Amino acid sequence: MTVFLRARKWASTTALASALLTPLLPALAQEAGPTTLAPIVISGSKDEDPTEPVKGFVARTSATATKTGTPLIETQQSISVLTADQLKSQNAETVGQALDYVPGVVGEPYGADPRFDSPRIRGFDSRQAQFLNGLRMMRTAGAPAVDPYQLERIEVLRGPASVMYGQGNPGGMINLISKRPVFERFGEVGVQAGSYDTYGTYFDFGDIIPGNSDFAYRLTGLARMASAQVDELDNDRYLIAPALTWQPDDDTKLTILTSIQHDNPSTPSSLPPQLTLNGSGANRLSRDFFVGDKSFDKSDRTLTNLGYELEHRLNDTWTLRQNLRYQNFDWNYQALGMSTIGLTGGRTINRNATIQDESLNTFNVDNNLLAEFDTGDIRHKMLFGLDYRHYDNNVGTQFWRATPLDAFNPVYGSVNLIAPTLSTHVDSTMTQVGIYVQDELAYEHWRATAALRQDWASTEGTSTNRLTGISRPVDQDDHKLTGRAGLTYVFDNGIAPYISYATSFEPVPVTATSGILRPTTGEQVEVGVKYQPEGWNGFFTVAAYDLKQKNVLTTIGTTTAQIGEVDVRGIELEGVTSLTDGLDLRAAYTYIQAEIVGGGDNGNRPDNVPEHAASLWLDYTIPEDTTLEGFGLGGGVRYVGQRYGDTKNTLDLDAMTLFDAAVHYKKNNVTASLNVKNLADKDYVASCSSFGCTYGDGRTVMGKLTFQW
């Protein structure tokens, strides 16, 4: 009853959704006849495994929403799945680039940043809502970047997911699924070269271990030397990801997943808005202008993952699963950037030096029992789970006032640290324990999901001001009950209307510039229709939602604070197809109404939230037995509407439309490809904040030559 009472508050949103759904009503009306029990996917069945490769762009199941491989058509939340074929087609070099074609997501709100991905989902900062194989990647300032080449797919769940994963962002989550052994021989090795002095090689191969058919292995890796749009920046990367699967019978499977990624990403140059956003002619700095200094800037980091996934079917009813990972992240970093003082005298850029030493360790384990049984005519998939997370956060941070830089006559090579403005050391641990239960029910054409979770989270440690020698405790205990409920009716023609309600809860890690912060909480109501056509490979969705979050975080200057509440209402449309004649397509449209409620920014729009966004990507491969067999073309367009760079709504960013293109040719086992991003070389400001404005990347070209077997 509560759900329907709340639904009356957003008539404007649901009215638009109804208008979009009206063309589907005649098809729904045709389904008034007798119904039959539709199949429901069960763990271990012969249906699509949500961790295995998918041919083309269209996936039919998800590893994220329910943890049980439920078909997307039967899942009562919005989910987008980006397959490895799509990542390859678009040549996505970062997770942010891949997310540029997903509805409800701004994949690169701050422009290209090799340090980490900073996507926004349904208006909310999702830097800390990134998961690897269903286990959260912890970091106070944003999740460590994971190279897309080691991924089989990227799944984006929009809306609260706390009931399955504990603390989480109400806007949604990003689940990165690693490549795994597949019990057959395969492989590829290739070279790449392109813009920004990029040169590299990559490989991915696997097979059954000779003499033992119970074991299969996979080895994925790359080595890349690269710069960035600003020539002085580095973006080198080295990756190795071994994986091993043991499957002695149909009931037992153990997969060991490991990876080591070492890189040296530098900071993109933030520049004064007077010389970028509001500048023109000689009073506008170029895209390659460098605020830092090679004699000072340095970056060296390593991300290590070691874990496994175990599944054992005990009998016809019960299946036991355990997902475990240890993650270590070490980063030594220092860089010069524009300070919050900004520009003085029309030409002097005041600079700030950041020196940071991070040592982070995260241990995650998720245990669950799946029971599959019937009660009368109702089919159940009931999941009982217990998970645990331990996050050790050891970070030293220094901010210094540094030598300023003349914007029109820059002199590099001499950097002086004038005076410290901040020097802290945070040594804390966060632990979280959660228990959850979920029941997925199927009765004739009806599908229902109900889930509850109880979390206990605790933070202990100290934050020391090394300028004053004063330490303060950062101890905090939080607990919360979260839940989700949803209902779907699946018609025989593949149309499935649904409604769902979900809540979220997120304790906030202590930063170097904040005191104890209250946990954020969120709730969402979503209605929509999904369509999975019979006879051809496609998947289409339309969704309308009302989403609220309290105690929202924001960074003002160097201080992290909470601004009260953010209300978001929106509509999302998505269509994905992979047709037998060689055409793959993904299209998306997003409409968002977002508003800050309370505080000094009451009534304003949150930063980096466009009201409208749209994208289209298609790839066409010439059919076999034709003159141009093996030849293919791809192209895309990305539109991001007007948005603000700050919650004060003073930094007004223009809408932008960017075009991408691709061409590829395959002959026997060799594939040559060429991808171009920002084909028109549009010069645009990607973001602005109290730390200045950053340009988006201009035209970038990347060529690859791949040999496969």
C-alpha positions as CSV (number, residue, x, y, z in Angstrom):
1,M,0.0,0.0,0.0
2,T,2.8,2.4,0.9
3,V,4.3,2.0,-2.6
4,F,1.1,2.9,-4.3
5,L,0.5,5.9,-2.1
6,R,4.0,7.2,-2.8
7,A,3.5,6.6,-6.5
8,R,0.8,9.3,-6.6
9,K,3.4,11.9,-5.8
10,W,5.1,11.6,-9.2
11,A,2.3,11.9,-11.7
12,S,4.5,13.9,-14.1
13,T,7.1,11.1,-14.4
14,T,4.7,8.2,-14.6
15,A,2.5,10.0,-17.1
16,L,5.4,10.3,-19.5
17,A,6.2,6.7,-18.9
18,S,2.6,5.7,-19.7
19,A,2.8,7.7,-22.9
20,L,5.9,5.8,-23.9
21,L,4.2,2.5,-23.1
22,T,0.9,3.1,-24.9
23,P,2.0,1.5,-28.2
24,L,2.6,-1.7,-26.3
25,L,-0.9,-2.0,-24.8
26,P,-2.6,-3.7,-27.8
27,A,0.0,-6.5,-27.6
28,L,-0.7,-6.8,-23.9
29,A,-4.4,-7.0,-24.5
30,Q,-3.9,-10.0,-26.8
31,E,-2.6,-12.0,-23.8
32,A,-5.9,-12.3,-22.0
33,G,-6.2,-16.0,-22.8
34,P,-5.1,-19.1,-20.8
35,T,-1.6,-19.0,-19.3
36,T,1.0,-21.7,-18.8
37,L,3.8,-22.0,-16.4
38,A,6.9,-20.3,-17.9
39,P,10.3,-21.6,-17.3
40,I,12.5,-20.0,-14.6
41,V,16.3,-20.1,-14.8
42,I,18.0,-22.1,-12.0
43,S,21.6,-22.1,-11.0
44,G,23.5,-24.8,-12.8
45,S,21.0,-25.1,-15.6
46,K,22.0,-25.2,-19.3
47,D,20.7,-21.7,-19.8
48,E,23.1,-18.8,-20.2
49,D,25.7,-18.6,-17.5
50,P,26.0,-14.9,-16.5
51,T,29.8,-15.2,-16.2
52,E,30.5,-16.9,-19.6
53,P,31.1,-15.3,-23.0
54,V,28.2,-13.9,-25.0
55,K,28.2,-13.7,-28.7
56,G,27.2,-10.2,-29.8
57,F,25.7,-7.4,-27.6
58,V,22.6,-9.1,-26.1
59,A,22.9,-10.9,-22.8
60,R,19.8,-12.6,-21.3
61,T,20.9,-13.1,-17.7
62,S,22.7,-11.2,-14.9
63,A,25.1,-12.1,-12.2
64,T,24.3,-9.0,-10.3
65,A,20.7,-8.3,-9.3
66,T,19.7,-11.5,-7.6
67,K,23.0,-13.5,-7.4
68,T,21.1,-16.4,-8.9
69,G,21.4,-15.9,-12.7
70,T,17.8,-14.8,-13.1
71,P,16.8,-13.8,-16.6
72,L,16.8,-10.0,-17.2
73,I,13.2,-10.2,-18.4
74,E,12.2,-11.5,-14.9
75,T,14.3,-9.1,-12.9
76,Q,12.3,-6.1,-11.4
77,Q,15.1,-3.5,-11.7
78,S,16.9,-1.8,-14.6
79,I,20.1,-3.7,-15.6
80,S,22.4,-3.0,-18.6
81,V,25.0,-5.7,-19.6
82,L,28.0,-4.7,-21.7
83,T,29.5,-7.8,-23.3
84,A,33.1,-8.3,-24.3
85,D,32.1,-8.1,-27.9
86,Q,30.7,-4.6,-27.4
87,L,33.7,-3.5,-25.4
88,K,35.9,-4.7,-28.3
89,S,33.7,-3.1,-30.9
90,Q,33.9,0.3,-29.2
91,N,37.6,-0.2,-28.1
92,A,36.7,0.9,-24.6
93,E,40.1,1.6,-22.9
94,T,38.5,2.4,-19.5
95,V,35.3,1.4,-17.7
96,G,34.2,5.1,-17.9
97,Q,34.4,4.9,-21.7
98,A,32.3,1.8,-21.8
99,L,29.6,3.3,-19.6
100,D,29.2,6.3,-22.0
101,Y,26.6,4.3,-23.9
102,V,24.5,3.2,-20.9
103,P,21.2,4.9,-20.0
104,G,21.1,6.7,-16.6
105,V,24.9,6.9,-16.5
106,V,27.4,9.7,-17.1
107,G,30.5,7.5,-17.7
108,E,33.2,10.3,-17.7
109,P,31.7,13.3,-15.9
110,Y,35.2,14.7,-15.3
111,G,36.6,14.0,-18.7
112,A,39.2,11.4,-19.3
113,D,41.1,10.6,-16.1
114,P,43.5,7.7,-16.1
115,R,43.7,7.6,-12.3
116,F,40.3,6.1,-11.7
117,D,36.7,5.9,-13.1
118,S,34.2,8.4,-11.6
119,P,30.8,7.5,-13.1
120,R,27.5,8.9,-11.9
121,I,24.4,6.7,-11.9
122,R,21.0,8.2,-11.8
123,G,22.6,11.5,-10.6
124,F,24.7,10.0,-7.8
125,D,28.5,9.8,-7.5
126,S,29.3,6.1,-8.0
127,R,33.1,6.1,-7.6
128,Q,32.7,3.8,-4.6
129,A,29.9,1.7,-6.1
130,Q,32.1,-0.5,-8.2
131,F,32.4,-4.2,-7.6
132,L,34.7,-6.9,-9.1
133,N,32.9,-10.3,-9.4
134,G,30.2,-9.3,-6.9
135,L,32.7,-8.1,-4.2
136,R,33.1,-4.4,-3.5
137,M,36.4,-2.6,-4.3
138,M,37.0,-0.3,-1.4
139,R,38.8,3.0,-1.5
140,T,37.9,6.3,0.2
141,A,38.6,8.5,-2.9
142,G,37.1,6.2,-5.6
143,A,37.6,2.6,-6.6
144,P,40.9,1.6,-8.2
145,A,40.7,1.5,-12.0
146,V,40.3,-2.0,-13.6
147,D,41.4,-2.4,-17.2
148,P,38.5,-3.6,-19.4
149,Y,40.6,-6.0,-21.3
150,Q,40.5,-8.5,-18.4
151,L,36.6,-8.3,-18.3
152,E,34.1,-10.6,-19.8
153,R,31.3,-8.2,-19.2
154,I,30.2,-5.1,-17.3
155,E,26.9,-5.1,-15.6
156,V,25.2,-1.8,-14.4
157,L,22.4,-2.2,-11.9
158,R,20.4,1.0,-11.5
159,G,18.7,1.7,-8.2
160,P,19.5,0.5,-4.7
161,A,21.3,-2.8,-4.3
162,S,22.0,-2.9,-0.6
163,V,19.8,-5.9,0.1
164,M,22.2,-8.1,-1.8
165,Y,25.5,-6.3,-1.2
166,G,25.3,-4.3,2.0
167,Q,26.5,-0.7,2.0
168,G,25.9,0.8,-1.3
169,N,25.0,3.8,-3.4
170,P,21.2,4.3,-4.0
171,G,21.9,5.3,-7.6
172,G,23.1,1.8,-8.4
173,M,26.3,-0.3,-8.8
174,I,28.8,-1.4,-11.4
175,N,29.8,-5.1,-11.4
176,L,32.9,-6.0,-13.4
177,I,32.9,-9.7,-14.4
178,S,36.4,-11.2,-15.0
179,K,37.3,-13.4,-17.9
180,R,37.4,-17.1,-16.8
181,P,38.5,-20.5,-18.2
182,V,36.0,-22.0,-20.7
183,F,37.2,-25.7,-21.1
184,E,38.2,-25.3,-24.7
185,R,41.3,-24.1,-26.6
186,F,41.3,-20.5,-27.7
187,G,43.6,-17.5,-27.8
188,E,44.6,-14.2,-29.2
189,V,47.7,-12.0,-29.2
190,G,47.9,-8.5,-30.7
191,V,49.6,-5.2,-30.9
192,Q,48.2,-1.7,-30.7
193,A,49.3,1.9,-31.5
194,G,47.6,5.2,-31.5
195,S,47.2,8.7,-30.3
196,Y,49.1,10.1,-27.3
197,D,52.2,8.0,-28.2
198,T,50.3,4.8,-27.3
199,Y,52.1,1.5,-28.0
200,G,51.3,-1.9,-26.6
201,T,50.7,-5.6,-26.8
202,Y,48.0,-7.8,-25.3
203,F,47.2,-11.5,-25.1
204,D,44.4,-13.8,-23.9
205,F,44.5,-17.6,-24.2
206,G,43.4,-20.7,-22.4
207,D,42.8,-24.4,-22.7
208,I,42.1,-27.6,-20.8
209,I,45.2,-28.7,-18.9
210,P,46.7,-31.6,-20.9
211,G,46.1,-35.0,-19.3
212,N,43.4,-33.7,-16.8
213,S,40.1,-32.7,-18.3
214,D,38.8,-31.5,-14.9
215,F,41.1,-28.4,-15.0
216,A,41.1,-25.5,-17.4
217,Y,43.2,-22.3,-17.3
218,R,43.2,-18.8,-18.7
219,L,45.9,-16.2,-18.9
220,T,45.2,-12.6,-19.8
221,G,47.6,-9.7,-19.9
222,L,48.8,-6.5,-21.5
223,A,51.7,-4.1,-21.6
224,R,51.2,-0.5,-22.7
225,M,53.2,2.6,-22.9
226,A,51.1,5.8,-23.3
227,S,50.9,9.5,-22.6
228,A,47.7,11.6,-22.6
229,Q,46.2,14.7,-24.2
230,V,48.6,16.7,-22.1
231,D,51.9,15.3,-23.4
232,E,53.7,15.5,-20.0
233,L,51.3,13.0,-18.5
234,D,51.9,9.3,-18.3
235,N,49.5,6.4,-18.6
236,D,51.6,3.2,-18.8
237,R,50.0,0.0,-17.7
238,Y,51.1,-3.6,-17.1
239,L,48.5,-6.4,-16.4
240,I,48.7,-10.1,-15.8
241,A,45.5,-12.1,-14.8
242,P,45.8,-15.9,-14.4
243,A,42.7,-17.9,-13.7
244,L,42.1,-21.6,-13.1
245,T,38.9,-23.7,-12.9
246,W,38.5,-27.1,-11.4
247,Q,35.3,-28.9,-12.3
248,P,35.4,-32.6,-11.3
249,D,31.6,-33.1,-12.0
250,D,28.4,-31.3,-12.9
251,D,27.8,-30.5,-9.2
252,T,31.1,-28.9,-8.2
253,K,33.1,-26.0,-9.6
254,L,36.0,-24.0,-8.2
255,T,37.4,-21.0,-10.0
256,I,40.6,-19.2,-8.8
257,L,40.7,-15.5,-10.0
258,T,43.9,-13.5,-9.7
259,S,45.4,-10.3,-11.2
260,I,48.2,-7.8,-10.7
261,Q,47.9,-4.4,-12.4
262,H,50.7,-1.9,-12.2
263,D,50.4,1.6,-13.7
264,N,51.5,5.2,-13.2
265,P,48.5,7.5,-14.0
266,S,49.0,11.2,-13.8
267,T,46.5,14.0,-13.0
268,P,44.7,15.7,-15.8
269,S,45.3,19.5,-15.8
270,S,42.5,21.5,-14.2
271,L,42.5,25.1,-15.5
272,P,40.9,28.4,-14.4
273,P,37.3,28.8,-15.7
274,Q,38.3,32.3,-16.8
275,L,40.7,30.8,-19.3
276,T,38.6,27.8,-20.3
277,L,34.9,27.8,-19.8
278,N,34.6,31.6,-20.0
279,G,37.6,32.3,-22.1
280,S,38.0,32.8,-25.8
281,G,40.6,33.6,-28.4
282,A,44.0,34.3,-26.9
283,N,42.4,34.3,-23.4
284,R,41.6,30.6,-23.7
285,L,44.2,28.0,-22.8
286,S,44.7,25.0,-25.1
287,R,43.7,21.4,-24.3
288,D,47.3,20.4,-23.8
289,F,48.3,23.1,-21.3
290,F,50.1,21.6,-18.3
291,V,49.7,22.9,-14.8
292,G,52.0,20.3,-13.2
293,D,55.7,19.8,-13.5
294,K,57.6,16.7,-14.6
295,S,60.3,17.4,-12.1
296,F,57.8,17.1,-9.2
297,D,54.8,14.9,-10.4
298,K,55.1,11.2,-9.9
299,S,52.7,8.3,-9.6
300,D,53.3,4.6,-8.9
301,R,50.7,2.1,-7.9
302,T,49.9,-1.6,-7.9
303,L,46.5,-3.3,-7.5
304,T,46.6,-7.0,-6.5
305,N,43.6,-9.3,-6.4
306,L,43.5,-12.9,-5.2
307,G,40.3,-14.8,-4.8
308,Y,38.1,-17.7,-5.7
309,E,34.5,-18.7,-6.4
310,L,33.2,-22.1,-5.2
311,E,29.9,-23.7,-6.1
312,H,28.8,-27.2,-4.9
313,R,25.3,-28.6,-5.5
314,L,24.5,-30.7,-2.4
315,N,21.3,-32.3,-3.8
316,D,18.3,-31.5,-5.9
317,T,17.3,-28.7,-3.6
318,W,20.4,-27.1,-2.0
319,T,23.5,-25.4,-3.6
320,L,26.3,-24.0,-1.5
321,R,28.4,-21.1,-2.9
322,Q,31.3,-19.0,-1.6
323,N,32.9,-16.0,-3.2
324,L,36.1,-14.7,-1.6
325,R,38.7,-12.1,-2.4
326,Y,41.7,-10.3,-0.9
327,Q,42.6,-7.0,-2.5
328,N,45.7,-4.9,-1.9
329,F,46.1,-1.4,-3.3
330,D,49.3,0.6,-2.9
331,W,49.7,4.1,-4.4
332,N,52.5,6.6,-4.0
333,Y,51.4,9.8,-5.6
334,Q,52.3,13.5,-5.8
335,A,51.2,16.1,-8.2
336,L,50.8,19.8,-8.8
337,G,47.4,21.2,-9.6
338,M,45.4,24.5,-9.6
339,S,44.4,25.4,-6.0
340,T,41.0,26.6,-5.0
341,I,42.3,30.2,-5.0
342,G,42.4,29.9,-8.8
343,L,43.6,32.7,-11.0
344,T,45.0,36.1,-9.8
345,G,46.0,39.0,-11.9
346,G,44.3,37.5,-15.0
347,R,47.3,35.2,-15.7
348,T,48.8,33.7,-12.6
349,I,47.6,30.2,-11.7
350,N,47.9,29.5,-8.0
351,R,49.0,25.9,-7.5
352,N,48.6,23.3,-4.8
353,A,50.8,20.3,-4.3
354,T,49.2,17.0,-3.3
355,I,51.4,14.2,-1.7
356,Q,49.6,11.0,-0.9
357,D,50.6,7.6,0.3
358,E,47.9,4.9,0.3
359,S,48.1,1.4,1.6
360,L,44.7,-0.3,1.5
361,N,43.7,-3.9,2.2
362,T,40.3,-5.3,1.7
363,F,39.0,-8.8,2.5
364,N,35.6,-9.8,1.2
365,V,33.7,-13.1,1.6
366,D,30.1,-13.9,0.6
367,N,28.6,-17.2,1.6
368,N,25.1,-18.3,0.5
369,L,22.8,-21.3,0.2
370,L,20.4,-21.6,-2.6
371,A,17.2,-23.7,-2.2
372,E,15.1,-24.6,-5.2
373,F,11.7,-26.1,-4.4
374,D,8.0,-26.0,-5.0
375,T,5.1,-25.2,-2.7
376,G,2.0,-26.3,-4.7
377,D,2.1,-24.5,-8.0
378,I,4.6,-21.9,-6.9
379,R,8.3,-22.4,-7.8
380,H,10.8,-20.9,-5.3
381,K,14.5,-19.9,-5.5
382,M,15.3,-19.0,-2.0
383,L,18.7,-17.6,-1.1
384,F,20.2,-17.4,2.4
385,G,23.4,-15.4,2.7
386,L,26.1,-14.2,5.1
387,D,28.8,-11.9,4.0
388,Y,31.7,-10.1,5.7
389,R,34.0,-7.3,4.7
390,H,37.2,-5.9,6.4
391,Y,38.7,-2.8,5.0
392,D,42.1,-1.5,6.3
393,N,42.6,2.1,5.4
394,N,46.1,3.6,5.9
395,V,46.5,6.9,4.1
396,G,48.8,9.9,4.6
397,T,47.8,13.1,2.8
398,Q,49.6,16.4,2.5
399,F,48.5,19.6,0.7
400,W,51.1,22.4,0.2
401,R,50.9,25.9,-1.3
402,A,53.3,25.7,-4.2
403,T,55.0,27.9,-6.8
404,P,52.4,29.6,-9.0
405,L,52.6,29.3,-12.8
406,D,52.2,32.1,-15.4
407,A,49.4,30.9,-17.8
408,F,50.9,32.8,-20.8
409,N,54.6,32.3,-20.1
410,P,54.9,29.1,-18.1
411,V,58.3,28.2,-16.7
412,Y,58.8,24.5,-15.7
413,G,61.5,22.7,-13.8
414,S,61.6,24.7,-10.5
415,V,59.0,23.9,-7.9
416,N,59.0,25.2,-4.3
417,L,56.6,24.0,-1.6
418,I,55.8,27.3,0.1
419,A,53.7,26.3,3.1
420,P,51.7,23.2,4.2
421,T,47.9,23.7,4.3
422,L,47.0,20.1,5.4
423,S,48.9,17.1,6.7
424,T,46.9,14.2,8.0
425,H,47.3,10.5,8.6
426,V,44.2,8.3,8.7
427,D,44.6,4.8,10.2
428,S,41.3,3.1,10.4
429,T,39.5,-0.2,9.8
430,M,35.9,-0.7,8.7
431,T,34.1,-4.0,9.1
432,Q,30.7,-5.0,7.9
433,V,28.7,-8.1,8.5
434,G,25.4,-8.7,6.7
435,I,22.8,-11.5,6.7
436,Y,20.2,-11.6,3.9
437,V,17.4,-13.7,2.6
438,Q,15.7,-13.6,-0.8
439,D,12.9,-15.5,-2.3
440,E,12.1,-15.5,-6.0
441,L,8.7,-16.9,-6.8
442,A,7.2,-18.1,-10.1
443,Y,3.5,-18.8,-10.5
444,E,2.3,-19.2,-14.1
445,H,3.3,-15.9,-15.7
446,W,3.8,-14.1,-12.5
447,R,7.3,-13.4,-11.1
448,A,7.9,-11.9,-7.6
449,T,11.0,-11.1,-5.6
450,A,11.1,-10.3,-1.9
451,A,14.4,-9.8,0.1
452,L,15.5,-8.4,3.4
453,R,19.0,-7.8,4.8
454,Q,20.4,-6.7,8.2
455,D,23.8,-5.0,8.3
456,W,26.2,-4.1,11.1
457,A,29.1,-1.8,10.2
458,S,31.8,-0.5,12.4
459,T,34.7,1.9,11.9
460,E,37.6,2.2,14.3
461,G,40.8,4.2,14.2
462,T,42.4,7.6,14.4
463,S,42.9,10.7,12.2
464,T,46.0,12.6,13.1
465,N,46.7,16.2,12.2
466,R,50.5,16.1,11.7
467,L,50.7,19.9,11.7
468,T,49.4,20.2,15.2
469,G,50.1,16.6,16.5
470,I,46.5,16.2,17.5
471,S,44.8,12.9,17.0
472,R,41.0,12.3,17.1
473,P,39.1,9.0,17.1
474,V,37.0,8.0,14.1
475,D,35.0,5.3,15.8
476,Q,31.5,4.8,14.6
477,D,28.9,2.0,14.6
478,D,26.0,1.7,12.3
479,H,23.3,-0.8,11.6
480,K,20.5,-0.9,9.1
481,L,17.7,-3.1,7.8
482,T,17.2,-2.8,4.0
483,G,14.9,-4.5,1.6
484,R,13.5,-5.0,-1.9
485,A,10.3,-6.2,-3.4
486,G,9.2,-6.6,-7.0
487,L,6.5,-8.0,-9.2
488,T,6.6,-8.9,-12.9
489,Y,4.1,-10.4,-15.3
490,V,5.7,-12.2,-18.3
491,F,3.5,-12.4,-21.4
492,D,4.0,-15.1,-24.0
493,N,5.1,-12.6,-26.6
494,G,8.1,-11.5,-24.4
495,I,6.6,-8.3,-22.9
496,A,7.0,-8.0,-19.1
497,P,5.7,-5.0,-17.1
498,Y,7.1,-4.7,-13.5
499,I,7.1,-2.6,-10.4
500,S,9.7,-2.6,-7.5
501,Y,10.7,-0.9,-4.3
502,A,14.2,-0.9,-2.8
503,T,16.2,0.8,-0.1
504,S,19.9,1.4,0.5
505,F,22.4,2.1,3.3
506,E,26.0,3.3,3.1
507,P,28.3,4.0,6.1
508,V,30.7,6.8,4.9
509,P,34.5,6.1,5.2
510,V,36.4,8.8,7.0
511,T,38.5,11.1,4.7
512,A,41.4,13.3,5.5
513,T,39.2,16.5,5.5
514,S,36.1,15.3,7.3
515,G,34.9,14.4,10.7
516,I,32.5,11.6,11.5
517,L,29.8,11.5,8.8
518,R,26.3,10.0,9.0
519,P,25.5,7.0,6.8
520,T,23.6,7.8,3.6
521,T,20.2,6.1,3.1
522,G,18.1,5.9,0.0
523,E,14.8,4.5,-1.3
524,Q,13.4,4.0,-4.8
525,V,10.2,3.1,-6.5
526,E,10.5,1.9,-10.1
527,V,8.0,0.9,-12.8
528,G,8.7,-0.3,-16.3
529,V,8.3,-2.7,-19.1
530,K,10.9,-5.1,-20.6
531,Y,10.5,-6.8,-24.0
532,Q,12.5,-9.8,-25.2
533,P,11.2,-10.6,-28.7
534,E,10.7,-14.1,-30.0
535,G,12.5,-15.2,-33.1
536,W,15.3,-12.6,-33.1
537,N,18.0,-11.5,-30.7
538,G,17.0,-8.3,-28.9
539,F,16.2,-6.7,-25.6
540,F,14.3,-3.5,-24.9
541,T,13.4,-1.7,-21.7
542,V,11.6,1.5,-20.5
543,A,11.6,2.5,-16.9
544,A,10.4,5.3,-14.7
545,Y,11.6,5.8,-11.2
546,D,11.5,8.1,-8.1
547,L,14.7,7.9,-6.0
548,K,15.7,9.8,-2.8
549,Q,19.0,9.9,-0.9
550,K,19.6,11.5,2.5
551,N,23.0,12.7,3.9
552,V,24.4,13.1,0.4
553,L,28.2,13.7,0.3
554,T,29.8,16.6,-1.5
555,T,33.3,18.0,-1.7
556,I,33.6,21.8,-1.2
557,G,37.2,22.9,-1.8
558,T,39.2,20.4,0.2
559,T,36.4,19.6,2.7
560,T,34.0,16.7,2.5
561,A,30.5,17.5,3.8
562,Q,26.9,16.3,3.7
563,I,24.2,18.5,2.0
564,G,21.0,16.9,3.1
565,E,18.7,15.2,0.6
566,V,18.7,14.7,-3.2
567,D,15.5,13.8,-5.0
568,V,15.8,12.3,-8.5
569,R,13.0,11.3,-10.9
570,G,13.7,9.9,-14.3
571,I,12.9,7.9,-17.4
572,E,15.3,5.6,-19.2
573,L,14.9,3.8,-22.5
574,E,17.3,1.2,-23.8
575,G,17.4,-1.1,-26.8
576,V,20.1,-3.8,-27.7
577,T,20.1,-6.1,-30.7
578,S,22.4,-8.6,-32.3
579,L,21.0,-9.8,-35.6
580,T,22.1,-12.8,-37.7
581,D,22.9,-10.5,-40.7
582,G,25.8,-9.0,-38.8
583,L,24.2,-5.9,-37.2
584,D,24.8,-5.2,-33.5
585,L,23.2,-2.1,-32.0
586,R,22.8,-0.4,-28.6
587,A,20.6,2.7,-28.1
588,A,19.8,4.7,-25.0
589,Y,17.9,7.7,-23.8
590,T,17.8,9.3,-20.3
591,Y,15.7,12.0,-18.8
592,I,16.5,13.1,-15.2
593,Q,14.9,15.6,-12.9
594,A,17.3,16.0,-9.9
595,E,17.0,18.5,-7.1
596,I,18.8,19.2,-3.8
597,V,16.5,19.5,-0.9
598,G,17.8,21.5,2.1
599,G,21.0,23.4,2.9
600,G,22.5,26.3,1.1
601,D,21.9,24.7,-2.3
602,N,18.2,24.0,-1.8
603,G,16.4,23.8,-5.1
604,N,19.5,23.5,-7.2
605,R,20.5,20.7,-9.5
606,P,23.3,18.3,-8.3
607,D,26.6,18.7,-10.1
608,N,27.2,16.7,-13.3
609,V,23.6,15.7,-13.8
610,P,22.3,16.4,-17.3
611,E,18.6,16.6,-17.7
612,H,18.8,14.8,-21.1
613,A,21.3,12.3,-22.5
614,A,21.2,9.9,-25.4
615,S,23.5,7.5,-27.2
616,L,23.6,5.2,-30.2
617,W,26.2,2.6,-31.3
618,L,26.0,0.2,-34.2
619,D,28.4,-2.2,-35.8
620,Y,27.8,-3.9,-39.1
621,T,29.8,-6.8,-40.5
622,I,29.5,-7.7,-44.1
623,P,27.9,-11.2,-44.5
624,E,29.9,-14.2,-45.6
625,D,30.0,-15.2,-49.3
626,T,30.0,-11.6,-50.5
627,T,32.6,-9.5,-52.2
628,L,33.5,-7.6,-49.0
629,E,33.3,-10.6,-46.7
630,G,35.1,-9.9,-43.4
631,F,34.8,-6.1,-43.7
632,G,32.9,-4.1,-41.1
633,L,32.0,-0.6,-40.0
634,G,30.9,0.8,-36.7
635,G,29.8,4.2,-35.5
636,G,28.3,6.0,-32.5
637,V,27.0,9.3,-31.3
638,R,26.9,10.4,-27.6
639,Y,24.8,13.4,-26.4
640,V,25.2,14.8,-22.9
641,G,22.9,17.7,-22.1
642,Q,23.5,20.9,-20.2
643,R,24.7,20.4,-16.6
644,Y,26.4,22.3,-13.8
645,G,29.9,21.7,-12.5
646,D,28.9,22.6,-8.9
647,T,26.0,22.4,-6.5
648,K,25.8,26.2,-6.5
649,N,24.9,26.0,-10.2
650,T,27.3,28.8,-11.1
651,L,29.5,26.7,-13.4
652,D,27.3,26.2,-16.5
653,L,28.5,23.4,-18.8
654,D,27.1,23.4,-22.4
655,A,25.5,20.3,-23.9
656,M,27.8,18.3,-26.1
657,T,27.5,15.8,-29.0
658,L,30.4,13.6,-29.8
659,F,30.8,11.1,-32.7
660,D,32.8,7.9,-32.7
661,A,33.7,5.6,-35.6
662,A,35.3,2.2,-36.2
663,V,36.4,0.1,-39.1
664,H,37.5,-3.6,-39.0
665,Y,38.5,-6.4,-41.3
666,K,39.0,-10.1,-40.5
667,K,40.7,-12.5,-42.8
668,N,41.2,-16.1,-41.6
669,N,42.6,-15.7,-38.1
670,V,43.8,-12.1,-38.3
671,T,41.7,-9.0,-37.5
672,A,42.7,-5.4,-38.1
673,S,40.7,-2.6,-36.5
674,L,40.8,1.2,-36.3
675,N,38.7,3.2,-33.8
676,V,38.3,6.9,-33.7
677,K,36.7,8.7,-30.7
678,N,35.5,12.3,-31.0
679,L,35.6,12.0,-34.7
680,A,34.9,15.8,-35.3
681,D,37.7,16.7,-32.8
682,K,35.2,18.8,-30.8
683,D,36.9,21.2,-28.3
684,Y,34.8,21.1,-25.1
685,V,35.0,21.6,-21.4
686,A,34.1,18.2,-19.7
687,S,33.9,19.4,-16.1
688,C,34.3,22.3,-13.7
689,S,34.6,22.4,-10.0
690,S,36.3,24.4,-7.2
691,F,39.6,22.9,-8.5
692,G,39.1,24.3,-12.0
693,C,37.9,23.0,-15.3
694,T,39.1,20.1,-17.4
695,Y,38.9,19.6,-21.2
696,G,37.5,16.5,-22.7
697,D,39.8,14.5,-25.0
698,G,40.0,15.6,-28.6
699,R,40.1,13.2,-31.6
700,T,41.9,10.0,-30.6
701,V,42.8,7.2,-33.0
702,M,43.7,3.6,-32.0
703,G,44.7,0.8,-34.4
704,K,45.0,-2.9,-33.4
705,L,46.2,-6.0,-35.2
706,T,45.1,-9.3,-33.6
707,F,45.9,-12.9,-34.3
708,Q,43.4,-15.4,-33.0
709,W,43.2,-19.2,-32.8
